[in-house]
Structure formats: C-alpha cells, structure tokens
Amino acid sequence: AFGFVNYFISWLLGPEGLIPLGIQGPGWFFDPKWVVPSFVLLSLWGFGGPMLIYLAGLQGVPTALYEAARIDGANAWQRFRNVTIPMISPVILFTFITGIIGSFQVFTPAYIVSNGEGGPAYSSMFYVLYLYLNAFRRYRYGYSSAQAWILFLVILLLTILAFRFSRESVYYESPGDEQAS
C-alpha cells in the first residue's frame, strides 16, 4: 500500500478481520448468500441522480398550491399527499421507469466483482453478464443476440405497462394551465 492512509486502512481492515482482533466480517462478494445484499447496498451509491431529479420536480411545484391547501385547512400530510405527490407524479413515473431499465442492465459491478465469471456459485450472474459471457467468451453471437432482443422486449413491455397503469394517476399540465410560483 502506498501512503500512510492506505497502509493504515489495509492494516485496519486486513484479511485477518477488523483491527487484527480476529473479528471476521461477512464475505460480501465471496459468500453466495451475501452477494445479492452487497449488490443492493452497492446500488444505493447511484441514488444521487434520482434524488436530484426529485429535487428539481419538487422545486417545480407552485407555492400557490401549498398556500391554497393551507388556507383550506390541510395539514402537512394532506398537503404532501394531495399537492406534492400529484404534482411530481411525472417525475415519479420517470424515475420508476429509468430505475426498472437500469436494474435490468446491471453489468459493471457484477463483472468487476466476480472477475467476469458470475461470482461464487453463479450468485452474481445477472442477465446482462450472462449475455456478455455468451457473446464474448463463448462466441455464441446468435444466442446472445436473441438474449438482447428478449431483454429489450421485457423492458419495453414493462415500460408500456407502467405508462398504461399511470394514465389516471400522473398529472400532466395542459398548455393553458397557468403556473404560479
């Protein structure tokens, strides 16, 4: 390890366990029962982008609606449920659909962690990693092309279903709506 900080971290969290006392942590990427929870924790790192999108959506809610709801006697929960959620429903739909698409396309973490092999007992063999292995390690281009089409159709079907079920619950501004801020 280069540098004092890296040396200290290597000593602190070395292979013997936490602060060489023999306290063994879970085998995050080496034990099949811990691989999926570790990828879930790893995916939380990418939640910053959707949070920025939600923040932008929240800033687009007109303050006049909150004032009108407050005058009508709505408490904080009622304002959140009846003003905020409907007004940011297009943002919720967008982040839901992009999240579904992203979750079906998990590749890089599984490839890096499992050395491109799918991890212990194939516990991190996600669909896109399997597709990649078929195409570029096993040279089964036709099979992997069919897998890619199936992935596309599944994502398309889920996106269409999300749009169909959201017709009644997503608020879209019409061109004549005035937006007071």
CYANA upper distance limits for C-alpha pairs under 8 A (distance plus 0.5 A):
  1 ALA  CA      6 ASN  CA      6.16
  1 ALA  CA      7 TYR  CA      5.74
  1 ALA  CA     10 SER  CA      7.81
  2 PHE  CA      6 ASN  CA      6.60
  2 PHE  CA      7 TYR  CA      7.14
  3 GLY  CA      7 TYR  CA      6.70
  4 PHE  CA      8 PHE  CA      6.58
  5 VAL  CA      9 ILE  CA      6.67
  6 ASN  CA     10 SER  CA      6.55
  7 TYR  CA     11 TRP  CA      6.69
  8 PHE  CA     12 LEU  CA      6.47
  9 ILE  CA     13 LEU  CA      6.42
  9 ILE  CA     14 GLY  CA      8.23
 10 SER  CA     14 GLY  CA      5.65
 11 TRP  CA     19 ILE  CA      7.38
 11 TRP  CA     20 PRO  CA      7.99
 12 LEU  CA     17 GLY  CA      8.46
 12 LEU  CA     18 LEU  CA      6.44
 12 LEU  CA     19 ILE  CA      5.05
 12 LEU  CA     20 PRO  CA      7.46
 13 LEU  CA     17 GLY  CA      6.48
 13 LEU  CA     18 LEU  CA      5.57
 13 LEU  CA     19 ILE  CA      6.71
 13 LEU  CA     20 PRO  CA      8.26
 14 GLY  CA     18 LEU  CA      7.38
 14 GLY  CA     19 ILE  CA      8.02
 14 GLY  CA     20 PRO  CA      7.65
 16 GLU  CA     20 PRO  CA      6.03
 16 GLU  CA     21 LEU  CA      8.00
 16 GLU  CA     22 GLY  CA      6.24
 16 GLU  CA     23 ILE  CA      8.06
 16 GLU  CA     24 GLN  CA      7.57
 17 GLY  CA     21 LEU  CA      7.12
 17 GLY  CA     22 GLY  CA      5.70
 17 GLY  CA     23 ILE  CA      5.46
 17 GLY  CA     24 GLN  CA      5.18
 17 GLY  CA     25 GLY  CA      7.04
 18 LEU  CA     22 GLY  CA      7.33
 18 LEU  CA     23 ILE  CA      5.98
 18 LEU  CA     24 GLN  CA      7.24
 18 LEU  CA     25 GLY  CA      7.97
 19 ILE  CA     23 ILE  CA      8.40
 26 PRO  CA     31 ASP  CA      8.26
 26 PRO  CA     34 TRP  CA      7.81
 27 GLY  CA     31 ASP  CA      5.71
 27 GLY  CA     34 TRP  CA      7.25
 28 TRP  CA     34 TRP  CA      5.72
 28 TRP  CA     35 VAL  CA      6.30
 28 TRP  CA     38 SER  CA      6.38
 29 PHE  CA     34 TRP  CA      7.08
 29 PHE  CA     35 VAL  CA      5.52
 29 PHE  CA     38 SER  CA      7.58
 29 PHE  CA    113 VAL  CA      7.44
 29 PHE  CA    114 SER  CA      8.20
 29 PHE  CA    119 GLY  CA      7.86
 29 PHE  CA    120 PRO  CA      8.26
 30 PHE  CA     34 TRP  CA      8.09
 30 PHE  CA     35 VAL  CA      7.57
 30 PHE  CA    119 GLY  CA      7.77
 30 PHE  CA    120 PRO  CA      6.48
 31 ASP  CA     35 VAL  CA      6.86
 31 ASP  CA    120 PRO  CA      6.97
 32 PRO  CA     36 VAL  CA      8.29
 32 PRO  CA    119 GLY  CA      8.30
 32 PRO  CA    120 PRO  CA      6.07
 32 PRO  CA    121 ALA  CA      6.83
 32 PRO  CA    122 TYR  CA      8.42
 32 PRO  CA    123 SER  CA      6.02
 33 LYS  CA     37 PRO  CA      8.40
 33 LYS  CA    123 SER  CA      8.44
 34 TRP  CA     38 SER  CA      6.56
 35 VAL  CA     39 PHE  CA      6.81
 35 VAL  CA    123 SER  CA      7.00
 35 VAL  CA    124 SER  CA      7.07
 36 VAL  CA     40 VAL  CA      6.76
 36 VAL  CA    123 SER  CA      7.74
 36 VAL  CA    124 SER  CA      7.47
 37 PRO  CA     41 LEU  CA      6.79
 38 SER  CA     42 LEU  CA      6.54
 39 PHE  CA     43 SER  CA      6.51
 39 PHE  CA    109 PRO  CA      8.24
 40 VAL  CA     44 LEU  CA      7.15
 41 LEU  CA     45 TRP  CA      7.98
 43 SER  CA     47 PHE  CA      7.89
 47 PHE  CA     51 MET  CA      6.84
 48 GLY  CA     52 LEU  CA      6.84
 49 GLY  CA     53 ILE  CA      6.99
 50 PRO  CA     54 TYR  CA      6.68
 50 PRO  CA     95 THR  CA      6.79
 51 MET  CA     55 LEU  CA      6.59
 52 LEU  CA     56 ALA  CA      6.69
 53 ILE  CA     57 GLY  CA      6.71
 53 ILE  CA     91 VAL  CA      7.63
 53 ILE  CA     95 THR  CA      8.36
 54 TYR  CA     58 LEU  CA      6.58
 54 TYR  CA     88 ILE  CA      8.25
 54 TYR  CA     91 VAL  CA      7.04
 54 TYR  CA     92 ILE  CA      8.12
 55 LEU  CA     59 GLN  CA      6.72
 56 ALA  CA     60 GLY  CA      6.95
 57 GLY  CA     61 VAL  CA      7.43
 57 GLY  CA     88 ILE  CA      6.13
 57 GLY  CA     91 VAL  CA      6.69
 58 LEU  CA     84 THR  CA      7.88
 58 LEU  CA     88 ILE  CA      7.08
 61 VAL  CA     65 LEU  CA      8.29
 61 VAL  CA     84 THR  CA      7.50
 61 VAL  CA     87 MET  CA      6.71
 61 VAL  CA     88 ILE  CA      7.89
 61 VAL  CA    181 SER  CA      8.11
 62 PRO  CA     66 TYR  CA      7.87
 62 PRO  CA    179 GLN  CA      6.96
 62 PRO  CA    180 ALA  CA      6.04
 62 PRO  CA    181 SER  CA      4.98
 63 THR  CA     67 GLU  CA      6.83
 63 THR  CA    180 ALA  CA      7.70
 63 THR  CA    181 SER  CA      5.74
 64 ALA  CA     68 ALA  CA      6.55
 64 ALA  CA    180 ALA  CA      6.66
 64 ALA  CA    181 SER  CA      6.73
 65 LEU  CA     69 ALA  CA      6.63
 65 LEU  CA     83 VAL  CA      7.40
 66 TYR  CA     70 ARG  CA      6.56
 66 TYR  CA     79 ARG  CA      7.16
 66 TYR  CA     83 VAL  CA      7.49
 67 GLU  CA     71 ILE  CA      6.64
 68 ALA  CA     72 ASP  CA      6.67
 69 ALA  CA     73 GLY  CA      6.92
 69 ALA  CA     74 ALA  CA      5.91
 69 ALA  CA     79 ARG  CA      6.89
 69 ALA  CA     83 VAL  CA      8.37
 70 ARG  CA     74 ALA  CA      5.69
 70 ARG  CA     75 ASN  CA      7.47
 70 ARG  CA     79 ARG  CA      8.11
 74 ALA  CA     78 GLN  CA      5.98
 74 ALA  CA     79 ARG  CA      6.46
 75 ASN  CA     79 ARG  CA      6.69
 76 ALA  CA     80 PHE  CA      6.65
 77 TRP  CA     81 ARG  CA      6.55
 78 GLN  CA     82 ASN  CA      6.18
 78 GLN  CA     83 VAL  CA      8.23
 79 ARG  CA     83 VAL  CA      5.69
 79 ARG  CA     84 THR  CA      7.10
 80 PHE  CA     84 THR  CA      5.27
 80 PHE  CA     85 ILE  CA      6.72
 81 ARG  CA     85 ILE  CA      6.04
 81 ARG  CA     86 PRO  CA      8.03
 82 ASN  CA     86 PRO  CA      6.95
 83 VAL  CA     87 MET  CA      6.61
 84 THR  CA     88 ILE  CA      6.66
 85 ILE  CA     89 SER  CA      6.33
 86 PRO  CA    169 SER  CA      8.00
 86 PRO  CA    170 VAL  CA      7.23
 86 PRO  CA    171 TYR  CA      6.56
 87 MET  CA    171 TYR  CA      6.84
 88 ILE  CA     92 ILE  CA      6.82
 88 ILE  CA    171 TYR  CA      8.38
 89 SER  CA     93 LEU  CA      6.62
 89 SER  CA    169 SER  CA      7.89
 89 SER  CA    170 VAL  CA      5.57
 89 SER  CA    171 TYR  CA      6.68
 90 PRO  CA     94 PHE  CA      6.62
 90 PRO  CA    170 VAL  CA      6.28
 90 PRO  CA    171 TYR  CA      7.10
 90 PRO  CA    172 TYR  CA      7.71
 91 VAL  CA     95 THR  CA      6.65
 92 ILE  CA     96 PHE  CA      6.49
 93 LEU  CA     97 ILE  CA      6.65
 93 LEU  CA    162 ALA  CA      8.27
 93 LEU  CA    166 SER  CA      8.14
 93 LEU  CA    170 VAL  CA      8.16
 94 PHE  CA     98 THR  CA      6.64
 95 THR  CA     99 GLY  CA      6.27
 96 PHE  CA    100 ILE  CA      6.70
 97 ILE  CA    101 ILE  CA      6.73
 97 ILE  CA    159 THR  CA      6.76
 97 ILE  CA    162 ALA  CA      7.77
 98 THR  CA    102 GLY  CA      6.48
 99 GLY  CA    103 SER  CA      6.51
100 ILE  CA    104 PHE  CA      6.92
100 ILE  CA    155 ILE  CA      8.22
101 ILE  CA    105 GLN  CA      7.04
101 ILE  CA    155 ILE  CA      6.76
102 GLY  CA    106 VAL  CA      7.07
104 PHE  CA    127 TYR  CA      7.97
104 PHE  CA    128 VAL  CA      8.11
104 PHE  CA    151 LEU  CA      8.32
104 PHE  CA    155 ILE  CA      8.18
105 GLN  CA    127 TYR  CA      8.17
105 GLN  CA    128 VAL  CA      6.44
106 VAL  CA    110 ALA  CA      7.81
106 VAL  CA    126 PHE  CA      7.43
106 VAL  CA    127 TYR  CA      8.45
106 VAL  CA    128 VAL  CA      7.09
106 VAL  CA    129 LEU  CA      8.33
107 PHE  CA    111 TYR  CA      6.50
107 PHE  CA    126 PHE  CA      7.64
107 PHE  CA    128 VAL  CA      6.26
107 PHE  CA    129 LEU  CA      6.01
108 THR  CA    112 ILE  CA      6.54
109 PRO  CA    113 VAL  CA      6.43
110 ALA  CA    114 SER  CA      6.28
110 ALA  CA    115 ASN  CA      8.43
110 ALA  CA    116 GLY  CA      7.69
110 ALA  CA    118 GLY  CA      7.35
110 ALA  CA    119 GLY  CA      8.20
110 ALA  CA    124 SER  CA      6.41
110 ALA  CA    125 MET  CA      7.74
110 ALA  CA    126 PHE  CA      7.80
110 ALA  CA    129 LEU  CA      7.72
111 TYR  CA    115 ASN  CA      6.11
111 TYR  CA    116 GLY  CA      4.82
111 TYR  CA    117 GLU  CA      7.70
111 TYR  CA    118 GLY  CA      7.70
111 TYR  CA    129 LEU  CA      7.24
112 ILE  CA    116 GLY  CA      6.95
113 VAL  CA    119 GLY  CA      7.88
114 SER  CA    118 GLY  CA      5.88
114 SER  CA    119 GLY  CA      4.89
114 SER  CA    120 PRO  CA      8.23
114 SER  CA    124 SER  CA      7.73
115 ASN  CA    119 GLY  CA      8.08
116 GLY  CA    129 LEU  CA      8.01
116 GLY  CA    133 LEU  CA      8.24
117 GLU  CA    122 TYR  CA      8.16
117 GLU  CA    125 MET  CA      8.06
118 GLY  CA    122 TYR  CA      5.27
118 GLY  CA    123 SER  CA      7.02
118 GLY  CA    124 SER  CA      5.36
118 GLY  CA    125 MET  CA      4.68
118 GLY  CA    126 PHE  CA      7.99
118 GLY  CA    129 LEU  CA      7.87
118 GLY  CA    130 TYR  CA      8.39
119 GLY  CA    123 SER  CA      6.24
119 GLY  CA    124 SER  CA      5.65
119 GLY  CA    125 MET  CA      7.31
120 PRO  CA    124 SER  CA      7.93
125 MET  CA    129 LEU  CA      6.57
125 MET  CA    130 TYR  CA      6.61
126 PHE  CA    130 TYR  CA      6.70
127 TYR  CA    131 LEU  CA      6.66
128 VAL  CA    132 TYR  CA      6.61
129 LEU  CA    133 LEU  CA      6.64
130 TYR  CA    134 ASN  CA      6.69
131 LEU  CA    135 ALA  CA      6.77
131 LEU  CA    144 SER  CA      5.73
131 LEU  CA    147 GLN  CA      6.88
131 LEU  CA    148 ALA  CA      7.69
132 TYR  CA    136 PHE  CA      6.39
132 TYR  CA    137 ARG  CA      8.03
132 TYR  CA    144 SER  CA      7.82
133 LEU  CA    137 ARG  CA      5.45
133 LEU  CA    138 ARG  CA      6.78
134 ASN  CA    138 ARG  CA      5.41
134 ASN  CA    139 TYR  CA      6.57
134 ASN  CA    140 ARG  CA      5.82
134 ASN  CA    141 TYR  CA      7.55
134 ASN  CA    143 TYR  CA      7.74
134 ASN  CA    144 SER  CA      6.23
135 ALA  CA    139 TYR  CA      5.41
135 ALA  CA    140 ARG  CA      5.64
135 ALA  CA    141 TYR  CA      5.40
135 ALA  CA    143 TYR  CA      8.20
135 ALA  CA    144 SER  CA      5.91
135 ALA  CA    145 SER  CA      8.45
136 PHE  CA    140 ARG  CA      8.20
136 PHE  CA    141 TYR  CA      8.39
140 ARG  CA    144 SER  CA      6.73
141 TYR  CA    145 SER  CA      6.43
142 GLY  CA    146 ALA  CA      6.74
143 TYR  CA    147 GLN  CA      6.76
144 SER  CA    148 ALA  CA      6.65
145 SER  CA    149 TRP  CA      6.83
146 ALA  CA    150 ILE  CA      6.71
147 GLN  CA    151 LEU  CA      6.65
148 ALA  CA    152 PHE  CA      6.65
149 TRP  CA    153 LEU  CA      6.63
150 ILE  CA    154 VAL  CA      6.60
151 LEU  CA    155 ILE  CA      6.67
152 PHE  CA    156 LEU  CA      6.51
153 LEU  CA    157 LEU  CA      6.46
154 VAL  CA    158 LEU  CA      6.67
155 ILE  CA    159 THR  CA      6.57
156 LEU  CA    160 ILE  CA      6.62
157 LEU  CA    161 LEU  CA      6.63
158 LEU  CA    162 ALA  CA      6.59
159 THR  CA    163 PHE  CA      6.77
160 ILE  CA    164 ARG  CA      6.59
161 LEU  CA    165 PHE  CA      6.56
162 ALA  CA    166 SER  CA      6.56
163 PHE  CA    167 ARG  CA      6.87
165 PHE  CA    169 SER  CA      8.41
166 SER  CA    170 VAL  CA      6.17
173 GLU  CA    177 ASP  CA      6.74
